[in-house]
Amino acid sequence: MNCKEAVQEISSYLDESLDEDLKRTLKAHLKCCHHCQVIFDTTRKTVELYCDGKLFPLPDEVRSRLHAALRKKCQPPSR
């Protein structure tokens, strides 16, 4: 398995939809390829954080800056 193939299968692995042979092949590749392991770990963590669904309150200053930036971005261009 090369890196391109490994990266293409990461989502299926995380969804637990790979057959056992492909799962073993991917695991073997991840053991010897640091770059793919980093992509795998990052993808797994992103999915975990996204699926957690917890909302984190923003500090008032950050919320104000965010709202101001959004208002500015949404304004029509001045003529």
TILOFI-560395 format. One record per residue (C-alpha): residue number from 1; residue in three letters; x, y, z. Coordinates in Angstrom, 2 decimals, always signed. Each point is the difference from the previous one (the first is absolute). Layout:
R   num   residu      east     north        up
R   NUM      ALA         X         Y         Z
...
This chain:
R   num   residu      east     north        up
R     1      MET     +0.00     +0.00     +0.00
R     2      ASN     +1.35     +3.43     -0.88
R     3      CYS     -0.76     +3.28     +1.76
R     4      LYS     -2.69     +1.11     -2.45
R     5      GLU     -1.88     -3.28     +0.47
R     6      ALA     +0.39     +0.21     +3.77
R     7      VAL     -1.37     +3.53     +0.20
R     8      GLN     -2.96     -1.00     -2.17
R     9      GLU     -0.89     -2.81     +2.43
R    10      ILE     +0.30     +1.94     +3.28
R    11      SER     -3.63     +1.09     +0.01
R    12      SER     -1.22     -3.53     -0.66
R    13      TYR     +2.24     -1.29     +2.76
R    14      LEU     -1.40     +2.53     +2.47
R    15      ASP     -3.53     -0.91     -1.11
R    16      GLU     +0.91     -3.67     +0.65
R    17      SER     -1.01     -0.93     -3.54
R    18      LEU     +3.26     -1.58     -1.21
R    19      ASP     +0.30     -3.74     -0.46
R    20      GLU     +2.54     -1.69     +2.26
R    21      ASP     +2.70     -0.42     -2.66
R    22      LEU     -0.06     +3.68     -0.97
R    23      LYS     -0.10     +1.01     +3.66
R    24      ARG     +3.15     -2.06     +0.69
R    25      THR     +1.72     +1.47     -3.05
R    26      LEU     -0.84     +3.55     +1.08
R    27      LYS     +1.15     -0.63     +3.57
R    28      ALA     +3.31     -1.37     -1.30
R    29      HIS     +0.49     +3.08     -2.17
R    30      LEU     -0.80     +2.34     +2.89
R    31      LYS     +2.58     -1.75     +2.18
R    32      CYS     +2.81     +0.75     -2.44
R    33      CYS     -1.14     +3.36     -1.46
R    34      HIS     +0.18     +2.95     +2.37
R    35      HIS     -1.69     +2.40     -2.43
R    36      CYS     -3.07     -2.19     -0.46
R    37      GLN     -0.14     -0.66     +3.74
R    38      VAL     -0.15     +3.76     +0.61
R    39      ILE     -2.82     +0.35     -2.55
R    40      PHE     -1.82     -2.92     +1.61
R    41      ASP     +0.36     +1.38     +3.53
R    42      THR     -1.07     +3.49     -1.05
R    43      THR     -3.02     -1.32     -1.89
R    44      ARG     -1.03     -2.23     +2.90
R    45      LYS     +0.31     +2.85     +2.50
R    46      THR     -1.95     +2.38     -2.25
R    47      VAL     -2.83     -2.52     -0.30
R    48      GLU     +0.00     -0.56     +3.77
R    49      LEU     -0.16     +3.73     +0.71
R    50      TYR     -2.67     +0.62     -2.60
R    51      CYS     -2.15     -2.90     +1.14
R    52      ASP     +0.33     +1.03     +3.62
R    53      GLY     -2.23     +2.97     -0.81
R    54      LYS     +0.80     +1.95     +3.14
R    55      LEU     -0.36     +3.74     -0.23
R    56      PHE     +2.65     +2.11     +1.62
R    57      PRO     -0.92     +3.52     +1.11
R    58      LEU     +2.09     +2.76     -1.54
R    59      PRO     +1.41     +2.74     +2.17
R    60      ASP     -1.92     +3.27     -0.49
R    61      GLU     +2.95     +1.71     -1.69
R    62      VAL     +0.43     -2.83     -2.50
R    63      ARG     -3.74     -0.10     -0.69
R    64      SER     -0.06     +3.77     -0.65
R    65      ARG     +2.95     -0.18     -2.39
R    66      LEU     -1.52     -2.96     -1.82
R    67      HIS     -3.36     +1.75     -0.42
R    68      ALA     +1.68     +3.19     -1.23
R    69      ALA     +2.06     -1.97     -2.53
R    70      LEU     -3.10     -1.83     -1.23
R    71      ARG     -1.98     +3.23     -0.34
R    72      LYS     +2.85     +1.57     -1.95
R    73      LYS     +0.30     -3.06     -2.25
R    74      CYS     -3.74     -0.09     -0.69
R    75      GLN     -0.33     +3.69     -0.91
R    76      PRO     -0.42     +0.77     -3.68
R    77      PRO     +3.05     +1.65     -1.57
R    78      SER     -0.07     +3.77     +0.27
R    79      ARG     -0.18     +1.98     -3.22
